[in-house]
Amino acid sequence: MSGARMSLRARLTGTLAGRVALLIVLTIAMSAIASGFFVSHDVKREINSLTMDNLRTSVLVIAKLLDPGWADHGTEMPISQRELEGWAYVLGARITIIGTDGTVRADSSVPPDSLAALDNHRDRPEVSDALSGGAGVDMRRSETTREPYIYYALLDRTEGGDGYVIRCSLPQDRFYGMVSRVRGSIAASLLLAGAAALAVGIVGARRVTRPIRMLIAASRAAKEGKRAIYPAGGAAEIDELSRTLRESARAQSKMMSDLRDERNELETVVQSAPCGLMMLDAGGRISRVNVALAPLLREPPEDAAGRRADGALRSPELIELIASARDGGDGSAGKSSETGFAFRHNGTELFFKARAVPTATGELLVVLDDETERKRMEMARKSFVADAGHEFQTPLTSISAAAELLASMPDSTHKERAPYIEEIARQRKRMTALVDDLLLLSRLESGVPTCQSEDFDLAELCRELVDDARKNPLASGIEWSVSLPGGRIAFNGRKKEIGRSISNLLDNAVKYTRKRFAGSGGGITVSLAPEGAECVLHIGDNGIGIPRDKLAGIFGRFERAETDRSRGGESNGGYGLGLAIAKTAIESHGGRIDAKSSGDSTDFFVRLKR
């Protein structure tokens, strides 16, 4: 509050226009106060005089209405109570008729039957003055109505008698209300006149100081890099100052415009760069940073400007690189530094290559290349080549061995060659299936659809796939618990991919349940139910289970829960691509698949958006 008062005081007394305006305000205020006091006093006196004249006139009117001798001869009132009240209403005053002995003979505000209860009025100041001097005035609270009144009493003498006193009164609030209204009108007039005079004075003061204010505004605009308008004409000194400032501002504006264009171009380059860019000033604070560096910042890039790099960055390797580039790593002059590092962000491991280059102005440019995709592709390619080569080795070895045996049996019969020919055909089918699975998985991972989306009944598809799984020779003796909705569950997607995913899960359940239970005892549970905006498919079995250390990686390529199983020794052996295909296909439909397993049971949960 004190700050605001100081600011107002500074504006009023610290500027030429403010001082002129303050002088005008003080002059008008003093004039208004003096004028209001004298005018109000004169108005009050005049209204008081007019009120007394009004009461005197009212008394004289009532005196004319009454018979001068009625009071001396003891006759009744020559005017009725109703007429008295009517005249009181017309005159706007209370009328009281009092005998010279002080008894109230009539009153416009008191019924005739209540007059006897009124006090004797002879000692009333205005009545006493009227009896002794002919007229009396008083201002007091009425003992009858308990309201403040202005009283005027007049003695109406009769020839040969004492006469009677006629008294008229008005409520004081009417008198003071009139005074207040007049005072209010006077005050409003004075305020209006003062406001008009103040406005004229302020306008005049502003016109006098306008060239100076224009020079100040133009100088501020030039300082902020905006267009400055300097006044022309006026006093010779101001005109010369304006011309000099105008020329200086023109040169400054061109320089600021060039700097602004260069800054905008630099900002565009920084933000549109495909790599991460960060500029540090000589004090180690971030002056510019683009969105590519966002994963390594503790806050959004737009909020990181002005922060020290060692407090804004989350990567120790990058902080160490910046420090090394500044002092050369051994206290010597700064030099370019480069490093590669891995960083985990939102559960994902990212790979970066960073370079820090000192500039001639003492700033430091940090360039960050995201090598995550290249690293992942490199690792995936190596893994794929190794796994695929290993998977192809078994069937190729079998085919090669069978072919060599056939070549060494030129004189053998067809019956003797048949087992080797069948082995070659069986291994050829396994290789074909492996290639088909690899092609399907590659298409799914690349986002290339293998078929068109269509509307179909998800419950009916699950029902058909369960029936097919039951017909598998390995499913004999397995108890099935199936809970599928009887109605239709509408779904839109690539039916072939969804069917392949569910079929892979059912085949695994049959295969690993049979592996544990050669005869009876095995059980498979299948259920499908809508849950909110999703459909949840559950496929569980009481087979051999999945080891805890293998559970997290079972959806990867060539991953198997059975580490001791031959890759080709059994007719029902797989290549570890089924779950990878299922996961990729389901996630491409916006769903997800989860697995839970204990020592002797495995449960898969597939969630698809309805």
Buried (B, 14 or more C-beta within 10 A) or exposed (E): EEEEEEEEEEEBEEBEBBBBBBEBBEBBEEBBEEBBEEBBEEBBEEBBEEBBEBBBBBBEBBBEEBEBBBBBEEEEBEBEBEEBBEBBEEBEBBBBBBBBEBBBBBBBBBEEEEBEEBEEBBEBBBBBBBBEEEBBBBBBEBEBBEEBBBBBBBBBEBEEBBBBBBBBBBBBEBBBEBBEEBBEEBBEBBBEBBEEBBEEBBEBBEEEBEBBBBBEBBBEBBEEBBEBEBBEEEEEEBBEBBEEBBEEBEEBBEEBEEEEEEEEEEEEEBBEBEBBBBBBBEEBBBEBBBBBBBBBBEEEBEEBEEBEBEEBBEBEBBBBBBBBBBEBBEEEEBBEBEBEBEBEEEEEEBBBBBBBBBEEEEBBBBBBBBBBEEBEEEEEEEEBEEBBEEBBEBBEEBBEBBBEBBEEEEEEEEEEBEEBEEBBEBBEEBBEBBEEBBEBBEBBBEEEEBEEEEEBBBBEBBBBBBEBBBEBEBBEEBEBEBEBBEEEBEBEBBBBBBBBBBBBBBBBBBBBBBBBBEEEEBBBBBBBBEEEEBBBBBBBBBBBBBEEEBBEEBBBBBBBBBEEBEBBEEEEBBBBBBBBBBBBBBEBBEBBBEBEBEEEBBBBBBBBBE
